[in-house]
């Protein structure tokens, strides 16, 4: 068995950053920025009113002041003139502040009669004006690489960028194996279970910016597995689930080498997830994940997501870890690195009592993986530990 660090080093050696392509903004969300976003327009492009009210000279604004209304500035139009002493311009949120004005008196702090207003509250210390370029200026940039979220798309649009340069999405073919599996919605026999791994991993990979291709379930025969692997043509990464152990019915490990797999490692000193293998299948990176649901998902977080990030142009780095405080005592760890499903909140991190690799309810409830190094001694509450955050809404 090799360590998780050594396994990751091998996996990073199998992948590299993909080419870039230009896409319209509507197609850019969830993609990874390959070239910096550079603003071609300031935001706001002019000094703009932050409130509905009256643009005025600060020197004229005090409680009880009566000022003459000389015009109006709605959003999308400017007042063509200058505000002089004792004058104001009716202005609306987002409209350009007219020349001569340096403050906006909100309408709630005025009373109006005919062509004049009376200031009832000067609201000192606030101009209610958004300065030109106050959000960003021409030439300001958002640096690549960056996984583009909806807020980034809004920002790019405001920067007047109709297209962005992004990395091509990696296509990941997911092959589930096992006679015991049926698809969700089908009727299982008394000895079968519902296949969940491919759907969970596919969602995980797509959230990271990849395109998941879920293939039909391969049965525990060489013919069925050959047929499934033939469908992976054109994929950038092949992920198999199950069949990589040493059991008599675990055909992936046996058959893959006869089909041309150049294996770089087999088995990792971790739990859950020991029966992990990886290599190249006719030039395409391939990783074989364990069949237990939690094992597969944990390995997806620890191994496959970092590979995807490299393909999308990010540096080769392990899954991000942060330090946290143990909320309860934990016993001594065994010889393998242990990724314990845990809950992390304001009181610290608490591993769940049940850590069986088949328990999806525990994984669904977890928002972190508590990382226990090999042979880590028993730890008391209050000890500082590493965790891998599992982001949850």
C-alpha positions as CSV (number, residue, x, y, z in Angstrom):
1,X,0.0,0.0,0.0
2,X,1.1,3.6,-0.6
3,X,0.2,6.8,1.3
4,X,-2.4,9.2,0.1
5,X,0.3,11.7,-0.6
6,X,2.1,9.3,-2.9
7,X,-1.2,8.3,-4.6
8,X,-2.0,11.9,-5.3
9,X,1.5,12.5,-6.7
10,X,0.9,9.6,-9.1
11,X,-2.5,10.8,-10.1
12,X,-1.3,14.4,-10.8
13,X,1.3,12.8,-13.1
14,X,-1.6,11.3,-15.2
15,X,-3.3,14.7,-16.0
16,X,-2.5,18.2,-17.2
17,X,-4.4,21.4,-17.9
18,X,-6.8,21.4,-20.8
19,X,-7.0,23.9,-23.7
20,X,-9.0,27.0,-23.4
21,X,-12.1,28.1,-25.4
22,X,-14.3,31.2,-25.7
23,X,-17.9,30.9,-24.6
24,X,-20.8,33.4,-24.2
25,X,-21.5,34.6,-20.7
26,X,-24.7,32.5,-20.6
27,X,-22.6,29.3,-21.0
28,X,-19.8,30.3,-18.6
29,X,-21.3,29.6,-15.2
30,X,-19.7,26.5,-13.6
31,X,-16.7,26.8,-16.0
32,X,-13.1,27.6,-15.0
33,X,-11.7,31.0,-16.1
34,X,-8.6,30.4,-18.2
35,X,-7.7,34.1,-18.9
36,X,-8.2,37.1,-16.5
37,X,-11.4,39.0,-16.8
38,X,-10.4,42.6,-17.5
39,X,-13.0,45.4,-17.1
40,X,-13.5,47.5,-20.2
41,X,-15.9,49.9,-18.4
42,X,-15.9,51.4,-14.9
43,X,-18.7,50.6,-12.5
44,X,-20.4,53.0,-12.0
45,X,-19.2,54.8,-15.1
46,X,-20.1,58.1,-13.5
47,X,-20.8,59.5,-10.1
48,X,-24.3,58.1,-9.4
49,X,-27.0,58.8,-6.9
50,X,-27.5,56.0,-4.4
51,X,-31.0,57.2,-3.4
52,X,-34.1,58.9,-4.7
53,X,-33.9,62.5,-3.6
54,X,-32.4,65.9,-4.6
55,X,-28.9,66.6,-5.8
56,X,-27.5,69.6,-4.0
57,X,-24.5,71.5,-2.9
58,X,-23.4,70.3,0.6
59,X,-22.9,73.9,1.7
60,X,-26.6,74.6,1.1
61,X,-27.9,71.6,3.0
62,X,-29.0,72.2,6.6
63,X,-32.2,71.7,8.5
64,X,-34.8,74.3,7.5
65,X,-33.0,75.3,4.2
66,X,-35.3,76.1,1.3
67,X,-33.9,75.3,-2.1
68,X,-35.2,75.7,-5.7
69,X,-35.8,72.7,-7.9
70,X,-34.3,73.4,-11.4
71,X,-34.7,70.1,-13.2
72,X,-34.8,66.3,-13.0
73,X,-32.3,63.5,-13.5
74,X,-34.0,60.0,-14.0
75,X,-31.9,56.8,-14.3
76,X,-30.5,56.5,-17.8
77,X,-30.5,60.3,-18.4
78,X,-28.5,63.2,-17.1
79,X,-29.5,66.8,-16.2
80,X,-27.9,69.0,-18.8
81,X,-26.9,71.9,-16.6
82,X,-25.1,72.8,-13.3
83,X,-26.4,73.0,-9.8
84,X,-25.7,76.5,-8.4
85,X,-26.1,78.0,-4.9
86,X,-29.6,77.5,-3.5
87,X,-30.5,75.0,-6.2
88,X,-31.3,71.3,-6.4
89,X,-32.1,68.7,-9.1
90,X,-34.7,66.0,-8.5
91,X,-32.7,62.8,-8.9
92,X,-33.4,59.0,-8.9
93,X,-31.3,56.0,-7.9
94,X,-28.6,55.3,-10.4
95,X,-28.8,58.6,-12.2
96,X,-25.7,60.7,-12.9
97,X,-25.1,63.4,-10.3
98,X,-25.2,66.7,-12.1
99,X,-22.3,69.1,-12.2
100,X,-22.0,71.4,-9.2
101,X,-23.8,68.9,-6.8
102,X,-21.8,67.0,-4.2
103,X,-24.5,65.4,-2.1
104,X,-28.0,63.9,-2.4
105,X,-30.7,64.7,0.1
106,X,-33.0,61.7,0.3
107,X,-36.6,62.5,-0.4
108,X,-37.8,61.3,3.1
109,X,-35.8,64.2,4.5
110,X,-37.6,66.9,2.5
111,X,-41.0,68.4,2.0
112,X,-41.9,69.8,-1.4
113,X,-44.1,72.7,-2.4
114,X,-44.4,73.9,-6.0
115,X,-40.8,74.3,-7.3
116,X,-39.1,74.4,-4.0
117,X,-38.1,71.9,-1.3
118,X,-37.5,72.3,2.4
119,X,-34.8,70.2,4.1
120,X,-36.2,68.6,7.3
121,X,-33.0,66.6,8.1
122,X,-29.6,67.3,6.7
123,X,-28.3,63.8,7.5
124,X,-24.7,65.0,8.0
125,X,-21.8,62.7,7.1
126,X,-23.5,60.9,4.1
127,X,-23.4,62.1,0.5
128,X,-25.6,59.3,-0.9
129,X,-23.4,59.3,-4.0
130,X,-21.6,56.3,-5.5
131,X,-18.3,57.6,-6.9
132,X,-17.3,56.8,-10.5
133,X,-15.3,53.5,-10.5
134,X,-16.3,52.9,-6.8
135,X,-16.9,49.2,-7.6
136,X,-14.3,48.7,-10.2
137,X,-12.4,50.8,-12.8
138,X,-11.3,50.2,-16.4
139,X,-8.5,47.7,-16.4
140,X,-9.4,46.1,-13.0
141,X,-9.3,42.3,-13.3
142,X,-10.4,39.0,-11.9
143,X,-7.5,36.6,-12.1
144,X,-7.6,33.1,-13.5
145,X,-8.0,30.3,-12.7
146,X,-11.4,30.7,-11.0
147,X,-14.5,28.5,-10.9
148,X,-17.2,30.9,-12.2
149,X,-20.3,31.3,-10.0
150,X,-23.4,33.3,-10.8
151,X,-22.0,36.4,-9.0
152,X,-18.9,36.2,-11.3
153,X,-21.2,36.2,-14.4
154,X,-22.9,39.3,-13.1
155,X,-19.6,40.9,-12.6
156,X,-18.3,40.0,-16.1
157,X,-21.5,41.4,-17.6
158,X,-21.0,44.7,-15.7
159,X,-17.4,44.8,-16.9
160,X,-18.9,44.7,-20.5
161,X,-17.5,41.3,-21.3
162,X,-19.9,39.4,-23.5
163,X,-17.6,36.3,-23.7
164,X,-15.0,34.7,-21.4
165,X,-12.1,32.4,-22.0
166,X,-12.5,29.2,-20.0
167,X,-11.0,25.7,-19.8
168,X,-12.6,22.9,-21.7
169,X,-14.7,20.7,-19.5
170,X,-13.1,17.3,-18.7
171,X,-15.4,14.5,-19.8
172,X,-15.4,11.8,-17.1
173,X,-16.8,8.4,-17.9
174,X,-18.2,6.7,-14.9
175,X,-18.5,2.9,-15.0
176,X,-20.4,1.2,-12.2
177,X,-19.9,-2.6,-11.8
178,X,-21.7,-5.3,-9.9
179,X,-24.4,-8.0,-10.4
180,X,-26.0,-6.7,-7.2
181,X,-26.9,-3.3,-8.6
182,X,-30.0,-1.9,-10.3
183,X,-30.7,1.7,-11.4
184,X,-32.9,4.0,-9.2
185,X,-36.6,3.4,-10.1
186,X,-36.1,-0.2,-11.2
187,X,-37.4,-3.1,-9.2
188,X,-34.5,-4.9,-7.4
189,X,-34.6,-8.6,-6.6
190,X,-34.4,-9.6,-2.9
191,X,-30.6,-9.8,-3.2
192,X,-30.0,-6.5,-5.1
193,X,-29.5,-2.9,-4.1
194,X,-29.9,0.5,-5.8
195,X,-26.9,1.9,-7.5
196,X,-26.1,5.3,-5.9
197,X,-22.4,5.8,-6.4
198,X,-22.4,7.0,-10.0
199,X,-25.1,9.6,-9.4
200,X,-23.4,11.0,-6.3
201,X,-20.0,11.1,-8.0
202,X,-21.4,12.5,-11.2
203,X,-22.9,15.4,-9.2
204,X,-19.7,15.9,-7.3
205,X,-17.6,16.1,-10.5
206,X,-20.0,18.4,-12.3
207,X,-20.1,20.7,-9.4
208,X,-16.4,21.0,-9.8
209,X,-16.6,21.9,-13.4
210,X,-16.4,18.6,-15.2
211,X,-18.9,16.8,-17.5
212,X,-19.9,13.4,-16.1
213,X,-20.9,10.6,-18.5
214,X,-22.8,7.9,-16.6
215,X,-22.6,4.6,-18.4
216,X,-24.8,1.5,-18.0
217,X,-24.0,-0.8,-15.1
218,X,-21.4,-3.4,-16.0
219,X,-22.1,-6.9,-14.7
220,X,-19.5,-9.1,-13.0
221,X,-18.4,-10.7,-16.3
222,X,-15.5,-9.9,-18.6
223,X,-17.9,-9.5,-21.6
224,X,-20.1,-6.9,-19.8
225,X,-17.1,-5.0,-18.5
226,X,-15.4,-5.0,-21.9
227,X,-18.6,-3.6,-23.4
228,X,-18.8,-0.9,-20.8
229,X,-15.2,0.2,-21.1
230,X,-15.7,0.4,-24.9
231,X,-18.2,3.1,-24.3
232,X,-15.6,5.3,-22.5
233,X,-14.0,6.2,-25.8
234,X,-13.5,10.0,-26.0
235,X,-13.5,10.5,-22.3
236,X,-10.7,12.4,-20.6
237,X,-10.8,10.3,-17.4
238,X,-12.3,6.9,-16.8
239,X,-13.7,6.3,-13.3
240,X,-14.7,2.7,-12.4
241,X,-16.7,1.9,-9.2
242,X,-16.3,-1.5,-7.6
243,X,-14.6,-4.6,-8.8
244,X,-11.1,-3.4,-7.9
245,X,-10.6,-5.6,-4.9
246,X,-9.3,-9.1,-4.7
247,X,-12.5,-11.1,-4.6
248,X,-13.3,-13.8,-7.1
249,X,-16.0,-11.7,-8.7
250,X,-13.9,-8.4,-8.8
251,X,-13.1,-8.4,-12.5
252,X,-12.0,-4.8,-13.0
253,X,-8.6,-5.3,-11.5
254,X,-8.0,-8.5,-13.5
255,X,-9.5,-7.4,-16.8
256,X,-8.2,-3.9,-17.0
257,X,-4.6,-4.9,-17.4
258,X,-5.4,-7.3,-20.2
259,X,-7.1,-4.4,-21.9
260,X,-4.0,-2.3,-21.8
261,X,-4.1,-0.6,-18.3
262,X,-0.6,0.7,-17.4
263,X,-1.2,0.6,-13.6
264,X,0.8,3.1,-11.5
265,X,-0.5,2.0,-8.1
266,X,-2.9,-0.4,-6.4
267,X,-4.2,0.0,-2.8
268,X,-3.8,3.1,-0.6
269,X,-3.2,3.2,3.2
270,X,-6.4,5.0,4.0
271,X,-9.9,4.2,5.3
272,X,-12.3,4.2,3.8
273,X,-10.9,3.6,0.4
274,X,-8.0,1.1,0.5
275,X,-8.8,-0.9,-2.7
276,X,-8.0,2.0,-5.0
277,X,-6.1,1.7,-8.3
278,X,-5.0,4.0,-11.0
279,X,-3.1,4.1,-14.3
280,X,-3.6,4.7,-18.0
281,X,-6.0,2.8,-20.2
282,X,-4.8,3.1,-23.8
283,X,-3.5,6.6,-23.0
284,X,-6.5,7.7,-21.0
285,X,-6.1,8.3,-17.2
286,X,-8.2,5.7,-15.2
287,X,-8.9,5.5,-11.5
288,X,-10.7,2.5,-9.9
289,X,-12.7,3.4,-6.9
290,X,-14.0,1.1,-4.2
291,X,-17.6,0.0,-4.4
292,X,-18.8,0.9,-0.9
293,X,-20.8,4.1,-1.2
294,X,-18.9,6.2,1.4
295,X,-15.6,4.9,0.2
296,X,-16.3,5.9,-3.3
297,X,-17.5,9.4,-2.3
298,X,-14.6,10.0,0.0
299,X,-12.1,8.9,-2.7
300,X,-13.9,11.2,-5.1
301,X,-13.2,14.2,-2.7
302,X,-9.7,13.2,-1.9
303,X,-8.4,12.0,-5.3
304,X,-10.7,12.7,-8.2
305,X,-11.6,16.4,-7.4
306,X,-7.9,17.4,-7.2
307,X,-7.3,15.7,-10.6
308,X,-10.2,17.6,-12.1
309,X,-8.8,20.8,-10.8
310,X,-5.5,20.2,-12.5
311,X,-7.3,19.5,-15.8
312,X,-9.1,22.8,-15.3
313,X,-5.9,24.8,-14.8
314,X,-5.5,24.9,-11.1
315,X,-2.2,23.9,-9.4
316,X,-1.8,20.3,-8.3
317,X,-2.8,20.4,-4.6
318,X,-4.6,18.1,-2.2
319,X,-8.1,18.7,-1.1
320,X,-8.1,21.8,1.1
321,X,-7.7,21.3,4.8
322,X,-8.4,23.6,7.7
323,X,-7.6,23.4,11.4
324,X,-10.4,22.7,13.9
325,X,-10.8,21.9,17.5
326,X,-12.0,18.5,18.7
327,X,-15.3,18.7,20.5
328,X,-15.0,15.2,22.0
329,X,-12.3,12.7,22.8
330,X,-11.2,10.3,20.0
331,X,-9.4,7.0,20.5
332,X,-6.0,6.0,19.0
333,X,-6.0,5.6,15.2
334,X,-4.8,2.5,13.4
335,X,-2.1,2.1,10.7
336,X,-4.1,3.8,7.9
337,X,-4.9,7.4,7.5
338,X,-8.6,7.7,8.5
339,X,-11.1,10.2,7.0
340,X,-13.9,10.2,9.6
341,X,-17.3,11.7,8.7
342,X,-17.8,14.6,11.1
343,X,-19.9,17.6,12.0
344,X,-18.1,20.9,12.3
345,X,-19.8,23.9,14.0
346,X,-19.0,26.7,16.4
347,X,-18.3,24.2,19.2
348,X,-15.7,22.3,17.2
349,X,-15.6,19.1,15.2
350,X,-17.4,16.0,16.3
351,X,-16.9,12.7,14.4
352,X,-20.0,10.5,14.1
353,X,-20.0,7.4,16.2
354,X,-20.8,5.2,13.2
355,X,-18.1,5.2,10.5
356,X,-19.0,2.2,8.4
357,X,-18.3,2.8,4.8
358,X,-21.8,1.8,3.7
359,X,-23.6,4.5,5.7
360,X,-24.8,7.2,3.2
361,X,-27.0,8.8,5.9
362,X,-23.9,9.6,7.9
363,X,-22.1,11.1,4.9
364,X,-25.2,13.1,4.0
365,X,-25.2,14.6,7.5
366,X,-21.5,15.3,7.6
367,X,-20.0,18.6,6.6
368,X,-16.4,17.7,7.2
369,X,-13.9,14.8,7.1
370,X,-11.8,14.6,10.2
371,X,-8.3,13.5,9.1
372,X,-6.5,11.1,11.5
373,X,-2.9,10.4,10.6
374,X,-1.6,6.7,10.8
375,X,-1.0,5.6,14.4
376,X,-2.3,9.0,15.7
377,X,-2.6,8.7,19.5
378,X,-5.8,9.2,21.4
379,X,-6.8,12.9,21.5
380,X,-8.7,14.8,24.1
381,X,-11.4,17.4,23.4
382,X,-9.8,20.7,22.7
383,X,-7.0,19.2,20.6
384,X,-6.3,20.9,17.2
385,X,-6.9,18.6,14.2
386,X,-7.1,18.8,10.4
387,X,-10.4,18.6,8.6
388,X,-11.4,18.6,5.0
389,X,-14.6,20.7,4.7
390,X,-17.5,19.2,2.8
391,X,-19.5,22.2,1.6
392,X,-23.2,21.9,2.3
393,X,-26.1,24.4,1.8
